[in-house]
């Protein structure tokens, strides 16, 4: 997945916003809370994708080759693709969608309603 494909995909998820921060990282949020990041944090000049995980997802992904605890965010159960291609594009999209859902579920009921996320 290219950074442009990442941004296009995240932008299609409901009620998302994008900011560039922390030294040109593409940071995606829902309700002001971050769910996915594309950065170049780490050695090597290639994009790295990070996202919020469930407790189980975090543990399982860290057992997979090429996946690492996300810098600065690991304590909040974030992972990062440390190696290009550690996840297929389809799997990455599924995890990003799940991350969006995890963060959305933690928003207040009022905010979810205001954002059109609750029926």
C-alpha positions as CSV (number, residue, x, y, z in Angstrom):
1,X,0.0,0.0,0.0
2,X,1.3,3.4,-0.9
3,X,0.9,6.4,1.4
4,X,-1.6,7.8,-1.2
5,X,-3.6,4.6,-1.1
6,X,-3.5,4.7,2.7
7,X,-4.9,8.2,2.8
8,X,-7.6,7.4,0.2
9,X,-8.7,4.4,2.2
10,X,-8.7,6.1,5.6
11,X,-10.6,9.0,4.0
12,X,-13.4,6.7,3.0
13,X,-14.1,5.6,6.5
14,X,-17.0,7.4,8.2
15,X,-16.4,10.8,9.9
16,X,-12.7,10.8,9.5
17,X,-10.3,13.8,9.5
18,X,-6.6,14.0,8.5
19,X,-3.8,16.1,9.8
20,X,-0.1,16.2,9.0
21,X,1.9,16.3,12.2
22,X,4.9,15.0,14.0
23,X,7.4,15.5,11.2
24,X,5.1,14.9,8.2
25,X,3.2,11.9,9.5
26,X,-0.3,11.4,8.0
27,X,-2.5,11.1,11.1
28,X,-6.1,9.9,10.7
29,X,-8.7,10.6,13.4
30,X,-12.4,10.0,14.2
31,X,-14.0,12.3,16.7
32,X,-10.6,13.9,17.3
33,X,-9.0,10.5,18.4
34,X,-6.3,8.9,16.3
35,X,-6.9,5.5,14.8
36,X,-4.2,5.2,12.1
37,X,-0.8,6.8,11.1
38,X,1.4,6.7,8.1
39,X,4.9,7.8,9.0
40,X,8.6,7.2,8.2
41,X,9.5,6.7,11.9
42,X,12.4,4.2,12.1
43,X,15.4,3.2,10.1
44,X,15.1,3.1,6.3
45,X,13.2,5.4,4.0
46,X,9.8,3.7,3.5
47,X,6.3,4.3,4.8
48,X,5.3,2.7,8.0
49,X,1.7,2.1,8.9
50,X,0.5,2.1,12.5
51,X,-2.9,1.5,14.0
52,X,-4.8,0.9,17.2
53,X,-5.5,-2.7,18.1
54,X,-7.6,-4.7,20.5
55,X,-5.7,-6.4,23.3
56,X,-5.8,-9.7,21.5
57,X,-5.0,-8.2,18.1
58,X,-2.0,-6.4,19.7
59,X,-0.6,-9.7,21.2
60,X,-1.2,-11.7,18.0
61,X,0.3,-9.1,15.6
62,X,3.4,-8.7,17.6
63,X,4.1,-12.4,17.1
64,X,4.0,-11.9,13.4
65,X,7.3,-11.2,11.6
66,X,7.7,-7.5,10.6
67,X,5.2,-6.1,13.1
68,X,6.5,-4.1,16.1
69,X,5.1,-2.0,19.0
70,X,4.4,1.4,17.6
71,X,6.8,4.1,18.7
72,X,5.3,6.4,21.4
73,X,2.0,4.6,21.2
74,X,2.7,0.9,22.2
75,X,1.3,1.4,25.7
76,X,-2.0,2.2,24.2
77,X,-2.0,-1.1,22.1
78,X,-0.7,0.3,18.9
79,X,1.4,-1.7,16.4
80,X,3.4,-0.6,13.4
81,X,4.5,-2.4,10.3
82,X,8.2,-2.4,10.8
83,X,8.9,-4.1,7.5
84,X,7.3,-3.3,4.2
85,X,4.8,-6.0,3.2
86,X,4.5,-7.5,6.7
87,X,0.7,-7.4,6.1
88,X,-1.1,-7.7,2.8
89,X,-3.0,-4.6,1.6
90,X,-6.3,-6.5,2.4
91,X,-5.2,-7.3,5.9
92,X,-3.9,-3.8,6.5
93,X,-7.2,-2.4,5.4
94,X,-9.1,-4.8,7.7
95,X,-7.0,-3.8,10.7
96,X,-7.4,-0.1,9.9
97,X,-11.2,-0.6,9.7
98,X,-11.1,-2.4,13.0
99,X,-9.0,0.4,14.5
100,X,-11.6,2.9,13.3
101,X,-14.3,0.8,15.0
102,X,-12.3,0.5,18.3
103,X,-11.8,4.3,18.5
104,X,-15.4,5.1,17.5
105,X,-16.7,2.8,20.2
106,X,-14.9,4.8,22.8
107,X,-16.4,8.1,21.8
108,X,-19.3,9.4,23.8
109,X,-22.7,8.5,22.6
110,X,-23.4,12.2,21.9
111,X,-20.3,12.6,19.8
112,X,-21.0,9.5,17.8
113,X,-24.5,10.8,17.1
114,X,-23.2,14.3,16.2
115,X,-20.8,12.6,13.7
116,X,-23.5,10.5,12.2
117,X,-21.9,7.3,13.5
118,X,-24.9,6.1,15.5
119,X,-28.2,5.4,13.7
